[in-house]
Amino acid sequence: MSAHRPQLFGIVNITEDSFSDGGQFLDPAAALAHAETLIGAGADVLDIGPASSHPDARDVTAMDEIARLSAIWSDLRALGRALSVDSFQPETQKWALANGADWLNDINGFADPEIYEVLADTTCRLVVMHAIQAKGIATRAAPPDGDIWEHILAFFDARLERLTRANIDPARLVLDPGMGFFLGNRPETSWAVLRHIDRLKKAFDLPVLLSVSRKSFLRALVDCPPDAAGPASLSAELFAARQGIDYIRTHDVGQLDQALKVAAHLNAGV
């Protein structure tokens, strides 16, 4: 492994029904304590999710998302780490921008043009995610026919053109190929993307974020529940780091940070 260290997005799910930790951090005090733990473990960015996006998740209105964020936002800002808001709802995104969010992370890849003018007037970094679902949360739909990489590259060709035409600086953009059910209901599709993840950076010369932590395609291989998928997640994340991925979004910041430090130390001694 090279000395490259991706920046780590630590996941803070302030939700009732996230697939791996739903309900654990819905209480503001629990969410803040978790955020502090992630920072201590090495998180560079806190990615705050006010709604779940897995196929069985309940609908959450933008009003409810904003209420959840408002309950902890000032305390999170006081921690001094960059904050990302994980939402595809324009009203939530506008609230986040108005309240100083450093990042927006959109599983729909900023599909709604109504937000473009506001985005263009800010300096917030933007995670543009690909998904086979045009809008909304993940489903259990089958992946598209043909090569999934053709679908991913065509998506980003079109979306980046729309965003840059709206005067959004490409230098603010980070690309996420989507994984798990965002690529379809077959684990092999996610494996095909992960194996060749370096293609995305080469195609667009933009930074890439990957989120594979505790995902279903990993758990299908090793046959374990989400809370036991740490080793599988770490292996996939280290593979991504070796490919030069710039950002990794993870539940288990501490284990990944430690593994990256060991790899860097070993590499330095070569």
C-alpha positions as CSV (number, residue, x, y, z in Angstrom):
1,M,0.0,0.0,0.0
2,S,1.2,3.5,-0.8
3,A,1.5,6.3,1.8
4,H,-1.8,7.8,0.5
5,R,-4.3,8.4,3.2
6,P,-7.9,9.1,2.2
7,Q,-9.9,11.6,4.2
8,L,-12.4,9.8,6.5
9,F,-16.1,10.6,6.6
10,G,-17.4,9.4,10.0
11,I,-21.1,8.4,9.8
12,V,-23.5,9.9,12.3
13,N,-27.0,8.6,11.6
14,I,-29.6,10.6,13.5
15,T,-32.3,8.2,12.4
16,E,-34.8,5.7,13.6
17,D,-34.2,3.0,11.1
18,S,-30.7,3.1,9.5
19,F,-29.8,-0.5,8.5
20,S,-26.8,-0.8,10.9
21,D,-27.4,1.6,13.8
22,G,-30.9,2.9,13.5
23,G,-32.2,4.5,16.7
24,Q,-28.8,4.5,18.5
25,F,-28.1,8.2,17.8
26,L,-31.5,9.7,17.3
27,D,-31.2,11.3,20.8
28,P,-29.2,14.5,20.5
29,A,-26.9,13.7,23.4
30,A,-26.1,10.2,22.0
31,A,-25.4,11.7,18.5
32,L,-23.1,14.3,20.0
33,A,-21.2,11.7,22.0
34,H,-20.9,9.6,18.9
35,A,-19.6,12.5,16.9
36,E,-16.9,13.2,19.6
37,T,-15.9,9.5,19.5
38,L,-15.5,9.6,15.7
39,I,-13.4,12.7,15.9
40,G,-11.2,11.1,18.5
41,A,-10.9,8.1,16.3
42,G,-9.6,10.1,13.3
43,A,-12.6,11.4,11.4
44,D,-11.9,14.3,9.1
45,V,-15.5,15.0,8.3
46,L,-18.7,14.2,10.2
47,D,-21.4,13.0,7.8
48,I,-24.8,13.7,9.4
49,G,-27.7,11.6,8.1
50,P,-31.1,12.8,9.2
51,A,-33.0,10.0,7.2
52,S,-32.2,6.5,6.2
53,S,-31.9,5.5,2.5
54,H,-32.0,1.7,2.6
55,P,-34.9,-0.1,0.8
56,D,-37.0,-0.6,3.9
57,A,-36.6,2.9,5.3
58,R,-39.6,5.0,6.3
59,D,-40.2,8.4,4.6
60,V,-38.9,11.4,6.5
61,T,-40.0,14.9,5.5
62,A,-37.6,17.7,5.0
63,M,-39.2,19.4,8.0
64,D,-38.4,16.4,10.2
65,E,-34.8,16.2,8.7
66,I,-34.3,19.8,9.6
67,A,-35.7,19.4,13.1
68,R,-33.3,16.5,13.7
69,L,-30.3,18.5,12.4
70,S,-31.3,21.7,14.3
71,A,-31.3,19.8,17.6
72,I,-27.6,19.1,17.4
73,W,-26.2,21.5,14.8
74,S,-24.7,24.2,17.1
75,D,-23.1,21.5,19.3
76,L,-21.6,19.8,16.3
77,R,-20.3,23.1,14.9
78,A,-18.6,23.6,18.3
79,L,-16.5,20.4,17.8
80,G,-14.5,22.1,15.1
81,R,-14.8,19.4,12.4
82,A,-16.1,19.8,8.9
83,L,-19.7,18.9,8.7
84,S,-21.5,17.1,5.9
85,V,-25.3,16.8,5.6
86,D,-26.4,13.6,3.9
87,S,-29.8,14.5,2.3
88,F,-31.3,14.6,-1.2
89,Q,-34.1,16.9,-0.2
90,P,-33.6,20.5,-1.5
91,E,-35.2,22.1,1.5
92,T,-32.9,20.3,3.8
93,Q,-29.9,21.2,1.6
94,K,-30.9,24.8,1.6
95,W,-31.1,24.8,5.4
96,A,-27.7,23.1,5.6
97,L,-26.1,25.7,3.4
98,A,-27.7,28.6,5.3
99,N,-26.3,27.1,8.5
100,G,-22.7,26.7,7.3
101,A,-22.5,23.1,6.2
102,D,-19.1,22.3,4.7
103,W,-20.4,19.5,2.5
104,L,-23.6,18.3,1.0
105,N,-23.8,14.5,0.3
106,D,-26.6,13.7,-2.1
107,I,-27.5,10.1,-2.9
108,N,-29.5,11.4,-5.9
109,G,-26.5,13.3,-7.2
110,F,-28.3,16.7,-7.1
111,A,-31.0,15.7,-9.5
112,D,-33.3,18.6,-8.7
113,P,-32.4,21.8,-10.7
114,E,-34.2,24.0,-8.1
115,I,-31.2,23.8,-5.9
116,Y,-28.6,24.7,-8.5
117,E,-28.8,28.5,-8.2
118,V,-28.3,28.2,-4.4
119,L,-25.4,25.8,-4.9
120,A,-23.7,28.1,-7.3
121,D,-23.7,30.9,-4.8
122,T,-21.9,28.8,-2.1
123,T,-18.4,27.3,-1.7
124,C,-19.7,24.1,0.0
125,R,-18.2,20.8,-1.3
126,L,-20.6,18.5,-3.0
127,V,-20.6,14.7,-3.1
128,V,-22.4,13.7,-6.3
129,M,-23.5,10.1,-6.0
130,H,-24.6,7.8,-8.8
131,A,-27.5,5.5,-8.3
132,I,-29.7,3.4,-10.6
133,Q,-32.7,5.0,-8.8
134,A,-33.3,8.4,-10.4
135,K,-34.8,9.9,-7.2
136,G,-35.5,8.9,-3.6
137,I,-34.0,6.1,-1.5
138,A,-32.5,2.8,-2.6
139,T,-34.8,0.0,-3.8
140,R,-34.4,-3.7,-4.6
141,A,-34.5,-3.1,-8.3
142,A,-32.3,-5.2,-10.6
143,P,-29.3,-3.5,-12.0
144,P,-29.5,-2.1,-15.5
145,D,-28.7,-4.5,-18.4
146,G,-25.2,-4.4,-19.7
147,D,-22.0,-3.1,-18.2
148,I,-22.7,-1.2,-15.0
149,W,-19.6,0.9,-15.6
150,E,-21.2,2.2,-18.8
151,H,-24.2,3.3,-16.8
152,I,-22.0,5.0,-14.2
153,L,-19.9,6.9,-16.6
154,A,-22.9,8.0,-18.7
155,F,-24.6,9.3,-15.5
156,F,-21.6,11.4,-14.5
157,D,-21.1,12.7,-18.1
158,A,-24.7,14.0,-18.0
159,R,-24.8,15.2,-14.4
160,L,-21.5,17.0,-14.5
161,E,-22.5,18.8,-17.6
162,R,-25.7,20.0,-15.9
163,L,-23.9,21.2,-12.8
164,T,-21.1,23.0,-14.6
165,R,-23.7,24.6,-16.9
166,A,-25.4,26.0,-13.8
167,N,-22.0,27.7,-12.9
168,I,-21.1,25.2,-10.1
169,D,-17.4,24.9,-10.0
170,P,-16.2,21.4,-10.8
171,A,-13.4,21.8,-8.3
172,R,-16.1,21.6,-5.6
173,L,-17.3,18.2,-6.7
174,V,-16.5,14.7,-5.4
175,L,-17.9,11.6,-7.2
176,D,-19.4,8.6,-5.5
177,P,-20.3,5.6,-7.7
178,G,-23.0,4.3,-5.2
179,M,-22.7,0.8,-3.8
180,G,-25.0,-1.9,-2.5
181,F,-28.6,-1.5,-3.4
182,F,-27.8,1.8,-5.1
183,L,-26.3,-0.4,-7.9
184,G,-29.1,-3.0,-7.8
185,N,-30.1,-6.1,-5.9
186,R,-27.2,-8.3,-7.1
187,P,-24.0,-8.3,-5.0
188,E,-21.8,-9.1,-8.0
189,T,-22.6,-5.6,-9.4
190,S,-21.0,-3.9,-6.4
191,W,-18.0,-6.2,-6.7
192,A,-17.6,-5.3,-10.3
193,V,-17.5,-1.6,-9.4
194,L,-15.2,-2.0,-6.4
195,R,-12.7,-4.1,-8.3
196,H,-12.3,-1.3,-10.9
197,I,-13.0,1.8,-8.7
198,D,-9.9,3.6,-10.1
199,R,-11.8,3.9,-13.4
200,L,-13.9,6.7,-12.0
201,K,-11.1,9.0,-11.1
202,K,-9.3,8.3,-14.3
203,A,-12.4,9.1,-16.4
204,F,-13.2,12.5,-14.8
205,D,-10.0,13.6,-13.0
206,L,-12.1,14.4,-10.0
207,P,-11.8,13.2,-6.4
208,V,-13.8,10.0,-5.5
209,L,-15.6,9.0,-2.3
210,L,-16.5,5.4,-1.6
211,S,-19.0,4.2,1.0
212,V,-18.9,0.4,1.4
213,S,-19.1,0.2,5.2
214,R,-21.3,-2.7,6.4
215,K,-23.0,-2.9,2.9
216,S,-25.2,-5.8,1.9
217,F,-22.9,-7.1,-0.8
218,L,-20.1,-7.5,1.7
219,R,-22.3,-9.2,4.2
220,A,-23.7,-11.6,1.6
221,L,-20.1,-12.9,1.0
222,V,-19.2,-13.4,4.6
223,D,-22.7,-14.2,5.9
224,C,-22.9,-11.9,8.9
225,P,-25.2,-9.2,10.3
226,P,-24.3,-5.5,9.9
227,D,-22.8,-5.1,13.4
228,A,-20.3,-8.0,12.6
229,A,-19.2,-6.7,9.2
230,G,-16.3,-4.6,10.5
231,P,-13.5,-6.9,9.1
232,A,-15.2,-7.2,5.7
233,S,-15.7,-3.5,5.5
234,L,-12.1,-2.8,6.5
235,S,-10.7,-5.1,3.8
236,A,-12.8,-3.4,1.1
237,E,-11.8,0.0,2.4
238,L,-8.1,-0.8,2.4
239,F,-8.5,-2.0,-1.2
240,A,-10.1,1.3,-2.1
241,A,-7.2,3.2,-0.4
242,R,-4.7,1.3,-2.4
243,Q,-6.5,2.5,-5.6
244,G,-6.0,6.1,-4.5
245,I,-9.6,6.8,-3.4
246,D,-9.7,10.3,-1.9
247,Y,-12.5,9.9,0.7
248,I,-13.9,6.9,2.5
249,R,-17.2,7.1,4.3
250,T,-17.3,4.6,7.2
251,H,-19.0,3.7,10.4
252,D,-15.8,2.3,11.9
253,V,-13.4,5.3,11.7
254,G,-11.1,4.0,14.4
255,Q,-10.3,0.7,12.8
256,L,-9.7,2.2,9.4
257,D,-7.5,5.0,10.7
258,Q,-5.4,2.5,12.6
259,A,-5.1,0.3,9.6
260,L,-4.0,3.2,7.4
261,K,-1.4,4.3,10.0
262,V,0.1,0.8,10.1
263,A,0.2,0.6,6.3
264,A,1.8,4.0,6.0
265,H,4.4,3.0,8.7
266,L,5.3,-0.2,6.9
267,N,5.5,1.6,3.6
268,A,7.8,4.2,5.1
269,G,10.3,1.6,6.1
270,V,10.7,0.2,2.6
